[in-house]
Amino acid sequence: MKAKKYILSLAMVYMAYFTHGIQAIILSQNQVNFYTQWGYTDAVEGAAAVSLAITATGFGKMLTVWLGGEFSDRIGRKKMAVAGGVLYIICFAGLLFTASFPIACVCAFLSGAATSGFWDASLYPAAQESVKPRYAGSALIGIKFFVSLSGIIYPLLAVQFSAAGNWHINIWIPLVMSIVAVVLAVIAPFAYDDQMKETVQTADGKTENAAQAEIEAARARMLVKPSGLVNFFTMFYGFVCMFIMYGAQQYTKAFGMSNCGLTEAQAAGMTSIYTVGSVIAVVFWAVMMGKLQWNPLKVVLIDSIFTAVALAIVLLVSNVAVIYVAIALLGFFAAGGALQTGLGIRQEMCPGPKGRNTGIYYTWMGLASCFLPYIVSAMTTSIGEAAAVYTMMGLLLAAAVIAILMMLYLVSQYKKIFGKSALTK
């Protein structure tokens, strides 16, 4: 780990995303309490208000991530990490004390901007930079682990505190965690920031900072320049992977109820199985890439193939027990770090400033998270919920097939670019 110099910055990254895992679900997990605090008495109107606040979070992410990546490359990771944590503190403090719905929406927007515009743009690169290059994929997958972990633990705590009449503790928890993240960001050294201060002399006698020298060294490894299609596929995979993962995450419960005849509790169990599958996968793939040195491209190709298999089983098999197993496989292969590993592929095959690459990749992801709910909503209005959710699962399968084809192309190009196969390890 680069002589363990930057292990504190990696700890800060994981603390930040442990907090983000709560931020991502805090509005939905405390829906009734929030809209009651905002003055709503009608349950339908209150639920709509919470959904609007969640939409504001999405806009905050979409509008800031690309720009945040550019700033991260220019001013360094530490300043962006600290600023993102401060925005989180403001957001949670606002949600804790405000009785105004518009102010709550502003807070939600700020949380989205803090997540993608500041933390994603700086901390995804920081995770890769804090370890040796061969462990970069494992470091990225670790982010997914901590997001999933808080997504499992927080709902259980939220239910307990709400039942005890102390629901505001559900906001105090991420607020305190945000403060800890800021403190860690202030005291931790960041590899990129140190590289910006270092200067190295190139073979032609020019002087440049170490961060740019690292990019040039990565490009020098290439036997040929990556094609335009390689450039596009490594970006577009962010859209395809998010399309699959978001669809499975958001609509598994609805599929269980409307297409499998399950009760709400049984269908909710499908979502839990999906999440557990993703957490197990994070640990598994971290070992495969970290200890056994599997190429990230090989991992994503395997993920894509088995994601398609799992979705085909869900669509074609009517046995509920088999569908449960398929949902677990879907969580393992679609949501077990494939998204984060795809970013590593982007950086390896199209080396450039990591903040910029992260911003581009996450912008495509954001498009998927906006596009999918829109088409599902339109289909629900047109053909009904059961048919809409089943059709959506079919679209996820089509997306998985597209991912397989893209990865096969990238595997063939990898051999040309680096002179070795991505499938050997």
N, C-alpha and C positions, 0 to 999 in steps of 0.2 A: 504493500500500500504506500508506495513512494516513501519508504522509511517511516511509515505511520504518521507522517507530518500532517496529513490532511484528514485524518480519521475523525477529528472533531467537526470538520465541515460536512462530512458524510453523515455524522450523527445529527447535525442540524437539518440536513435534507430530510432525513427520515422522521424527525420530530415535526417538521413542517407538514409533511404529507400524512402523518398520523393525525394532525390537526385538521388538515384538509378533508380527510375522510369523514369527519364530523360535519364540517362546513357544507359538504355536498348533500347531506341528508337532514340537516337541522330543521329546516322549514317544514319538510314533509313529516318528520317524526314528531314535531310539536305543533301540528297544524291547528288543532282546536284551540290550544292555549294562545297561539299567536293571534289568530283572528279575533278571539275574545278580547285580548289586550288592545287590539286596534279598534275595538268598538263595534264589531259585527255581531249580530244576534241570529241572523239567518245562516244556517249551516251551508246552504248552496252558495250564497254570496261570499261567505267567509272562505270556503274552499277555493272559489274562483280568485279571491284576493291573494291567497297563498300561492296559487299557480302563477299569478301575475308576478309576484315577487321572485319566484323561481325563474321565470322567463327573464327578469331583469338580471339575474345572475348570469344566465347564458349570454345575454348581450354584453355584459361586462367582459366576459371571456373572449367573445368573438372580436370585439373592437380593439382589443389591446395586445393580443398575443404576438402578432407579427412585429408591431412596433416595439414591444417589450424585448423581443429577441435582438433587434438592432441596438437598442440602448444597452442591453446586457453586454454585448460585445464591445461597446465603446467605453462604458464607465466601470465595468467589472461586475462580478457576481455579488460581492458583499453588500454594496449599496442597494442593489435590487432586492436582495434577500431581506435586509433590514426594513426597507420601505414596504415590502409585501407584508411583513409581520405587523408593522404599525397599522397598515390598512385593515388587517384582520382584527386587531384590537379595537379600532374605531368601529368596524362593522358589528362585532359582537356586543360592544358597549351600547351601540345604538339600538340593536335588537333587544337588549336587556331592558332599557329604560324607556324607549319611545312608545307612545300610544297612538302615533300617527302612521297611517298606512303609507303615505307618500315618502316619509322619512325612512320607513322600513325598506321600501323599494330602492331608495338611494343606497342604503346600507348593503342590500343584496347586490346591487350593481358593483359597489366597491369591492365586495368579497369576490365577485367574478373577475374583476380587474386585478385584484391582488393575486388570485390563484394563477391565472394564465399570463397576464401582462407582466407580472413581477416574479412570482415563484416558478412557474413552468419555464419561463424564458431564461431564468438564471440557475435554477436548482437542478433541472435535468442535465444541462451541461456540467454543472458543478459535480454531480454524482459521477459522471464519466471521467472527469478530470482529477478526481480525488484518489483514483486507483490506477494501477498499471493498465495499459490498454487491453490486455487479454481478459481483465476482470470487469471491463466497462459494461458489458451486457448484463452480468450478474448484479452490478450496482444499480442499473436501471430497473431491473426486475424487483429489486428490494423495495423500490418506491411503491410498486403495486401491492406488495405484501402488507405494508403499513397502512395503505389506504383501505385494503380489504379488512385488515384486523380491526381498525376503528369502526368500520361499517358493520362488523359483527357485534362488537362490545357495546357501542354507544346505544343502539336501540334498546338493549336490555336494561341499561342504566336509566335511559329516558323514561321507560315505562314505570320503573320502580319509583323514581323521584316524583313523577307526575301523580302516581297513585297515592303517594305520601303527602301530596299537597305542596311539594317543594319544586315545582317544575322549573323555576328560574335557575336552579343548580345546573340544569341541562345547558344553559348558556354560559354560566360561570366556568364550566369545565373547559370548553374550547378557548374561552377568554384567557384563562390562566395558562393554558398550553401555548397560546399565541405569544404571551409575554416570555415564556421560557424559550420559544423559538427565536425571538428577537435577541435575547441575551446571548444565545448560542451563536447567532449570526454576527453579533458584535465582536465576540472574543475569538471566533474560529478563523484560522487562516484559509484562504481560498487559492487553489492552485493557479487558476487563470489570472487572478489579480497579481500574483507574484510573477507570473510569466510576462505580464504587461510591463513590469518594471525591469525585467532582464533584457539584455541585448545580446544577440549572437551574430557572428560573422558567417555569411554564406560562402559557398565555394567560389563565387565570382567576386568576392571581396566586399559585398554590400553588407550593411548592418541593418538588422530588423529585430523586433521584439520576439521573445521566445514563443509566444502564442502563434504568431504568424509563421514562424519557422517550423512549428509542429505541423501546421496545415500544409506547408510546402513539402515537408518530408513525407506526409501521407500521399500527396499527389505524385511525388517522385517514385513511389512504390509501383505506380501504375504503368503497365506496358503500353496501353492505349488509353486514350481519353474516353470516358463513359459517353455512350450515345444519348441523344435527346430522350429516347424512350426509357432508358435507365433512369435518367433524371426525373421523368414524369412518374414512372411506376413507384419509385422510392418515396415520392410525395403522395401519390394517389392511394398508396396502401394505407395511409393514415385515415383516409375517408372510408375505404372498404372495411378495414378492421373495426373502426368505431361504429360503422353502420351495423355490423354483425353483433358486436358486443353490446351496444346500447339497445338494440332491438330485443336481444335475448334477455337482457337485464330488466328492461321496463315492461315487457309483455309476456314473460313466461307465466306469471300468475294468471293473466287474462286468458292465455291459451289453455291452461289447465282447467279453468272454470267453464269456458265457452265451448271448447272442443273435446275435452276429455271427461266432462261431466263431474268434475271434482268439486268438493265444497271449498269455501274460501280458505279454510284452515289447511286443507290438503294441498290446494294450489299454492298457498304461501310456502308450504314445505318444498315445492319445486324451486322457488327462488332461493331458499336456504341451501338446498343441495347444489344449486348452481354456484353460489358463493363459496361453499366449502370446496368444491372442485377447483375453483380458481386459486384459493389459498394453497392447496396441496400442490398445484402446478407451479406456483411461484417458487416454492422450495425445490421442487424437482428440477426445473429448468435452470435455476441458479447453480445447482450442482453440475448439471450437464455442461453449462457454458463456462463455469468457473474452474471446476476441478478437472473435468474431462476435456475442456477446450473445444467443445462443439461450436462450429461456426453459427452465428445468429441466423444466417440465411437458411441453413439446414433446419434449425429449430422452427422458423416461421413456415417453411414448406410443410413440415410435419404437422404443425398446428393447423394449417389451412386444409390439408387433406382430411384430417380427422374431424375438423369442424364440419366439413361437408358431409362426412359419414354420419355424424351425430344428428345433423339437421334432417338428413334423409330418413333416418330412423324415426324421428319425431313426427315427420309428415306422413310416413307410409305405414307405420305400425300402430295398431289400435290398443295393444296391451299396455295398461297403465304402468305396470312394474317395469317393463322394458323402456317406456318413455322416461321414467325417473332415472334410469341408468344413462340414457342418452342425454338427459339434461345435465347430469353430473359430468359426462364427457365433454359436453358443450362448454361448461364452466371451466373445465381443465384446459381445453385446447383454444377456446376463443377468448377467454378472459384471464388466462394465467400468465399474463405478461407479454402477450404477442404484440400489443400496441407499443409497449416500451422497447421491445426488441426490434421492432420495425424502425424505430428512431435510430437505433444503433446501426442498422443496415444503411439507412440514409447517410449517416455521417461517414461510414466506411467507403461507400461506393461513390459518394459525391462530397468529398471532404471540403469543408469551408468553415467559416465562423460558426461555432456550435449554437450560439444564441439565435442566429439567423436561421439555421437549419431547423431548430426546434420551433421557431415561430412559424415557418412555412408549413411544417408537418402538422402542427396543432391547429393551424387555420383550416386545413383540410378536414381534420377531426371535427372541428366546430361546425363546419358545413353539414357533416353527416348527422350530428346531434340535433340540428335545426330541421333538416330535410325529412328525416324519418318520421318524427311525430306529426309533421304536416301531412304526409301522404297517408299515414294510418288514420288520422282524423278525417281526411277527405274520403277514404274508402269506407270508414265506419258509417258516415252519413249516407253514402251511396248504396252499400250492399249489406250493412249491418255488422255488428261487432264480431261475431263468430267467423264470418267469411273474411272480414278484413284482417283479423289476426292470423288466420290460416294462410291467407295470401301473403301477408307480411313475412311469415316463416318461409314461404317459398322464395321470396325476394332475398332473404338472408342466405338461403341455399345457393341462389344464383350468384350472390356476392362472394360466397366461399369458393365457388368454382372459378370466378374471375381471379380471386386471390391466388389460387393454385396455378393458373396460367401465367400470372404475373411473376410468381416466384420461380417457376420453371424457366422463364425467359431470363430472369436475373441470375439464376444458377449458371445458365449457358454463357452469359456475359461475364460473370465473375471469373470464369476460366480464362477468357480472353484478356480481361483487364489485369488480373494478378498472376496469371500463369499457373494457377493451381485450382483444384476443385474445391468448391464450398462444401461438398458432401463427404470429404475424406475424414473430417473430424466433426 
